[in-house]
Amino acid sequence: SPYTLSIMSWVALIALPLILAYQGWTYWVFRKRVTRAHIAEAAH
């Protein structure tokens, strides 16, 4: 129904920017490449 479509549209308009922001934040946090030297330093 039109009411359901409007609710779904509003939820998408609110959720999509949050999801994209979260994806961007995780990309920024994990942007550095892990090398074998990093793994060797972290080994206990």
Secondary structure, 3 states (H helix, E strand, C coil): CHHHHHHHHHHHHHHHHHHHHHHHHHHHHCCCCCCHHHHHHHCC
